[in-house]
Amino acid sequence: MDIIANSLRSHTCGELRMEHVGQTVRLAGFLENLREVGAALGFAVLRDYYGVTQVVIETEEMMAAFKALNKESTLSVEGVVRE
């Protein structure tokens, strides 16, 4: 089980810190919440056993993909860590 889970992520949600800013990471977890600010701006909260991380949605395509998911859906996301 750990081999599969580790291939889906480079870090856990509770692991990211200031020293990770600027790095590209892959996270995997459950969609806890989605806050839509506009057609191309929103925030998704990704949760795993270790913590939570906020994911910034910056395009209409990304927003459409997130809106198609139900809460507690499992997903893997990749992006650059911001402060």
VOBA-1610 file (N, C-alpha, C; in pm, whole numbers, padded with zeros to 5 digits, always signed):
BEGIN
Met+00083-00120+00000Met+00000+00000+00000Met+00086+00126+00000Asp+00192+00132+00078Asp+00278+00250+00084Asp+00347+00277-00049Ile+00382+00173-00122Ile+00448+00193-00251Ile+00356+00267-00347Ile+00231+00229-00352Ile+00135+00296-00439Ile+00112+00440-00393Ala+00089+00460-00264Ala+00062+00594-00212Ala+00181+00687-00233Asn+00301+00639-00214Asn+00419+00724-00230Asn+00443+00762-00375Ser+00398+00681-00470Ser+00418+00716-00610Ser+00324+00828-00653Leu+00218+00852-00577Leu+00121+00957-00610Leu+00159+01092-00552Arg+00258+01095-00463Arg+00293+01222-00399Arg+00442+01228-00367Ser+00492+01351-00363Ser+00631+01374-00323Ser+00638+01419-00178His+00527+01475-00126His+00520+01526+00010His+00380+01499+00064Thr+00365+01505+00195Thr+00233+01498+00256Thr+00180+01639+00275Cys+00051+01652+00298Cys-00009+01784+00318Cys+00044+01852+00443Gly+00075+01777+00546Gly+00125+01836+00669Gly+00274+01863+00669Glu+00343+01827+00563Glu+00488+01837+00557Glu+00540+01970+00502Leu+00460+02041+00424Leu+00509+02161+00355Leu+00537+02275+00452Arg+00653+02337+00434Arg+00698+02448+00519Arg+00758+02558+00431Met+00803+02664+00491Met+00863+02776+00418Met+00981+02733+00332Glu+01056+02634+00376Glu+01172+02591+00297Glu+01132+02521+00166His+01003+02489+00150His+00956+02427+00027His+00908+02529-00076Val+00901+02658-00039Val+00853+02762-00131Val+00940+02761-00256Gly+00874+02760-00371Gly+00943+02759-00499Gly+00965+02619-00556Gln+00947+02517-00476Gln+00965+02380-00523Gln+00837+02327-00587Thr+00853+02242-00686Thr+00739+02173-00745Thr+00715+02045-00664Val+00593+02028-00616Val+00559+01912-00534Val+00433+01846-00589Arg+00413+01721-00551Arg+00290+01649-00584Arg+00228+01603-00452Leu+00101+01636-00434Leu+00027+01598-00314Leu-00088+01506-00353Ala-00127+01420-00262Ala-00242+01334-00284Ala-00326+01335-00157Gly-00457+01335-00174Gly-00545+01334-00058Gly-00690+01343-00099Phe-00770+01392-00006Phe-00914+01403-00024Phe-00952+01551-00039Leu-01046+01580-00126Leu-01097+01715-00141Leu-01187+01745-00022Glu-01141+01835+00063Glu-01219+01869+00183Glu-01317+01982+00156Asn-01273+02082+00079Asn-01358+02198+00056Asn-01316+02268-00073Leu-01410+02335-00138Leu-01383+02414-00257Leu-01451+02549-00241Arg-01372+02656-00250Arg-01426+02793-00242Arg-01404+02860-00376Glu-01512+02889-00443Glu-01504+02953-00575Glu-01514+03104-00558Val-01411+03176-00601Val-01410+03322-00593Val-01459+03382-00724Gly-01420+03321-00834Gly-01461+03366-00967Gly-01450+03250-01063Ala-01474+03279-01192Ala-01470+03172-01293Ala-01331+03109-01303Ala-01228+03188-01276Ala-01091+03139-01292Ala-01009+03156-01164Leu-01075+03169-01050Leu-01003+03182-00923Leu-01081+03113-00813Gly-01011+03028-00740Gly-01073+02958-00629Gly-00967+02891-00544Phe-01013+02829-00437Phe-00924+02763-00342Phe-00984+02628-00305Ala-00902+02525-00314Ala-00943+02391-00275Ala-00859+02350-00155Val-00921+02285-00059Val-00849+02234+00058Val-00832+02084+00038Leu-00706+02043+00033Leu-00670+01902+00016Leu-00626+01848+00151Arg-00681+01732+00191Arg-00654+01675+00323Arg-00600+01534+00308Asp-00498+01505+00388Asp-00453+01366+00401Asp-00438+01336+00549Tyr-00387+01221+00581Tyr-00373+01178+00721Tyr-00284+01273+00802Tyr-00193+01345+00735Tyr-00093+01427+00803Tyr-00129+01574+00818Gly-00229+01622+00744Gly-00265+01762+00754Gly-00348+01809+00636Val-00353+01942+00619Val-00428+02003+00509Val-00339+02102+00435Thr-00369+02121+00307Thr-00298+02217+00224Thr-00399+02286+00135Gln-00383+02417+00117Gln-00470+02492+00028Gln-00410+02491-00112Val-00491+02460-00211Val-00450+02459-00350Val-00518+02578-00419Val-00440+02659-00489Val-00495+02775-00559Val-00537+02733-00700Ile-00660+02765-00735Ile-00714+02736-00868Ile-00706+02866-00947Glu-00635+02863-01061Glu-00607+02987-01133Glu-00658+02994-01277Thr-00720+02888-01324Thr-00773+02891-01460Thr-00915+02834-01463Glu-00988+02868-01567Glu-01123+02815-01582Glu-01120+02663-01599Glu-01018+02611-01666Glu-01006+02467-01685Glu-00985+02396-01552Met-00899+02453-01468Met-00877+02395-01335Met-01005+02400-01252Met-01075+02513-01259Met-01200+02527-01184Met-01302+02424-01229Ala-01314+02403-01359Ala-01409+02305-01410Ala-01373+02165-01361Ala-01245+02133-01358Ala-01202+02001-01311Ala-01236+01981-01164Phe-01212+02083-01081Phe-01242+02072-00938Phe-01393+02069-00913Lys-01469+02147-00987Lys-01614+02150-00966Lys-01680+02018-01004Ala-01614+01941-01089Ala-01669+01811-01130Ala-01652+01706-01020Leu-01572+01736-00917Leu-01546+01642-00809Leu-01644+01661-00694Asn-01671+01553-00622Asn-01749+01559-00499Asn-01654+01578-00382Lys-01706+01632-00273Lys-01626+01637-00150Lys-01584+01496-00114Glu-01465+01484-00059Glu-01403+01358-00020Glu-01353+01277-00138Ser-01358+01333-00260Ser-01297+01266-00374Ser-01147+01259-00352Thr-01084+01153-00397Thr-00939+01142-00387Thr-00877+01200-00514Leu-00768+01273-00495Leu-00700+01332-00609Leu-00553+01354-00579Ser-00479+01374-00685Ser-00337+01406-00677Ser-00317+01534-00756Val-00248+01631-00698Val-00223+01759-00765Val-00073+01786-00763Glu-00029+01858-00865Glu+00113+01897-00873Glu+00121+02045-00898Gly+00212+02113-00830Gly+00228+02256-00849Gly+00346+02308-00768Val+00365+02440-00780Val+00475+02508-00712Val+00425+02562-00578Val+00500+02539-00473Val+00463+02583-00339Val+00482+02734-00329Arg+00381+02801-00274Arg+00386+02945-00251Arg+00384+02975-00102Glu+00428+03094-00070Glu+00428+03138+00070Glu+00286+03162+00117
//
